Every structure is written in structure tokens, then in C-alpha cells.
Amino acid sequence: MDLFSKLEKVPGQFPQTTVNILFLFHPSVWNSPVYIKQALFGDASGFDESPNPQVHNDGLFYLSEWRELTACAHSRVNEDGSLSIVQVWRNPNANAVLSEDVLQRVASAG
């Protein structure tokens, strides 16, 4: 699935100069976090196991429009209807900084 083209225009929906977090609900038959990470950071990040992958020029976080998105969270609706956050990726090029406290609260939501 080409998440890059599906998400490319998303930043236009967010206000500027604020903390903006995109919550993605992406079920997959394989590995959704890898698909999402590759769309955000570029194809080469699929094998990057570090907590802060490098942004490549084929990733959404590389695009200047995506500087309005502070982070992206992979979310899941569980069988019981509850919500869980699988993973949160910070945008290293974001215009606004996501504090560690907010990151932890988002990551533990559910």
C-alpha cells in the first residue's frame, strides 16, 4: 500500500505553529509500524531499529509541508472497543516541539 501518496496532503488540515499529532489507524496483514515508518521517514528506514530514524528524501517528514505535524501515532482499536497506541514517531523537522511529558501521555493512551 502506498501510504505516502495517501497521506501527502494531510498537513493542510492542521493549524500552523501548534503541536499537531496525526493518529493513524492502519490495519495490515504484515507489519503496519514498518509501513508507517517507511512513509514518514523514507523507504530505507524500514530496517532502521533505532528510536530516532534518519529522515530520507523519500519520506513525508522530509517535506516542508509536514513540518506542521509534530508526531504521528499508530493507533489500534482493540476487539473490546478500547484504543491503544502501538507506536509514536516524532517529526525531527517539526516546527513545534513535542515535550517528553506529552509524548509519554500519548504513548500510554488507551
Contacts in CASP RR format, 6 or more apart in sequence:
PFRMAT RR
TARGET T0000
AUTHOR 0000-0000-0000
METHOD contacts of the structure
MODEL  1
MDLFSKLEKVPGQFPQTTVNILFLFHPSVWNSPVYIKQALFGDASGFDES
PNPQVHNDGLFYLSEWRELTACAHSRVNEDGSLSIVQVWRNPNANAVLSE
DVLQRVASAG
1 28 0 8 1.000
1 35 0 8 1.000
3 26 0 8 1.000
3 35 0 8 1.000
3 36 0 8 1.000
3 38 0 8 1.000
3 39 0 8 1.000
4 39 0 8 1.000
4 58 0 8 1.000
4 59 0 8 1.000
4 60 0 8 1.000
7 22 0 8 1.000
7 24 0 8 1.000
7 39 0 8 1.000
7 60 0 8 1.000
8 60 0 8 1.000
8 63 0 8 1.000
10 22 0 8 1.000
10 69 0 8 1.000
11 20 0 8 1.000
11 63 0 8 1.000
11 65 0 8 1.000
11 66 0 8 1.000
11 67 0 8 1.000
11 68 0 8 1.000
11 69 0 8 1.000
12 65 0 8 1.000
12 68 0 8 1.000
14 20 0 8 1.000
14 22 0 8 1.000
14 68 0 8 1.000
14 69 0 8 1.000
15 68 0 8 1.000
16 68 0 8 1.000
16 95 0 8 1.000
17 95 0 8 1.000
17 96 0 8 1.000
18 96 0 8 1.000
19 70 0 8 1.000
19 96 0 8 1.000
19 97 0 8 1.000
19 98 0 8 1.000
19 102 0 8 1.000
20 68 0 8 1.000
20 69 0 8 1.000
20 70 0 8 1.000
20 96 0 8 1.000
21 69 0 8 1.000
21 70 0 8 1.000
21 71 0 8 1.000
21 72 0 8 1.000
21 73 0 8 1.000
21 88 0 8 1.000
21 98 0 8 1.000
21 106 0 8 1.000
22 69 0 8 1.000
22 71 0 8 1.000
22 72 0 8 1.000
22 73 0 8 1.000
23 72 0 8 1.000
23 73 0 8 1.000
23 75 0 8 1.000
24 36 0 8 1.000
24 72 0 8 1.000
24 73 0 8 1.000
24 74 0 8 1.000
24 75 0 8 1.000
25 75 0 8 1.000
25 76 0 8 1.000
25 77 0 8 1.000
26 32 0 8 1.000
26 35 0 8 1.000
26 36 0 8 1.000
26 74 0 8 1.000
27 76 0 8 1.000
28 35 0 8 1.000
32 74 0 8 1.000
32 86 0 8 1.000
33 74 0 8 1.000
33 86 0 8 1.000
33 87 0 8 1.000
34 46 0 8 1.000
36 72 0 8 1.000
36 74 0 8 1.000
36 87 0 8 1.000
36 89 0 8 1.000
37 45 0 8 1.000
37 46 0 8 1.000
37 48 0 8 1.000
37 53 0 8 1.000
37 89 0 8 1.000
38 45 0 8 1.000
38 46 0 8 1.000
38 59 0 8 1.000
39 59 0 8 1.000
39 60 0 8 1.000
40 59 0 8 1.000
40 60 0 8 1.000
40 61 0 8 1.000
40 72 0 8 1.000
40 89 0 8 1.000
40 91 0 8 1.000
41 48 0 8 1.000
41 53 0 8 1.000
41 54 0 8 1.000
41 55 0 8 1.000
41 56 0 8 1.000
41 59 0 8 1.000
41 61 0 8 1.000
41 89 0 8 1.000
42 55 0 8 1.000
42 56 0 8 1.000
42 57 0 8 1.000
42 58 0 8 1.000
42 59 0 8 1.000
42 60 0 8 1.000
42 62 0 8 1.000
43 56 0 8 1.000
43 58 0 8 1.000
43 59 0 8 1.000
44 54 0 8 1.000
44 56 0 8 1.000
45 53 0 8 1.000
45 54 0 8 1.000
45 56 0 8 1.000
46 53 0 8 1.000
48 54 0 8 1.000
52 90 0 8 1.000
52 92 0 8 1.000
53 89 0 8 1.000
55 61 0 8 1.000
55 62 0 8 1.000
55 92 0 8 1.000
55 93 0 8 1.000
56 62 0 8 1.000
60 66 0 8 1.000
61 69 0 8 1.000
61 91 0 8 1.000
61 92 0 8 1.000
61 93 0 8 1.000
62 93 0 8 1.000
66 91 0 8 1.000
66 93 0 8 1.000
67 91 0 8 1.000
67 93 0 8 1.000
67 94 0 8 1.000
67 95 0 8 1.000
68 94 0 8 1.000
68 95 0 8 1.000
69 91 0 8 1.000
69 94 0 8 1.000
70 90 0 8 1.000
70 91 0 8 1.000
70 94 0 8 1.000
70 95 0 8 1.000
70 96 0 8 1.000
70 97 0 8 1.000
70 98 0 8 1.000
71 88 0 8 1.000
71 89 0 8 1.000
71 90 0 8 1.000
71 91 0 8 1.000
71 94 0 8 1.000
71 98 0 8 1.000
71 103 0 8 1.000
71 106 0 8 1.000
72 88 0 8 1.000
72 89 0 8 1.000
72 91 0 8 1.000
73 85 0 8 1.000
73 87 0 8 1.000
73 88 0 8 1.000
73 89 0 8 1.000
73 106 0 8 1.000
73 107 0 8 1.000
74 85 0 8 1.000
74 86 0 8 1.000
74 87 0 8 1.000
74 88 0 8 1.000
75 83 0 8 1.000
75 84 0 8 1.000
75 85 0 8 1.000
75 86 0 8 1.000
76 83 0 8 1.000
76 84 0 8 1.000
76 85 0 8 1.000
76 86 0 8 1.000
77 83 0 8 1.000
78 84 0 8 1.000
82 110 0 8 1.000
83 109 0 8 1.000
83 110 0 8 1.000
84 109 0 8 1.000
84 110 0 8 1.000
85 106 0 8 1.000
85 107 0 8 1.000
85 108 0 8 1.000
85 109 0 8 1.000
85 110 0 8 1.000
87 107 0 8 1.000
88 103 0 8 1.000
88 106 0 8 1.000
88 107 0 8 1.000
90 98 0 8 1.000
90 103 0 8 1.000
END
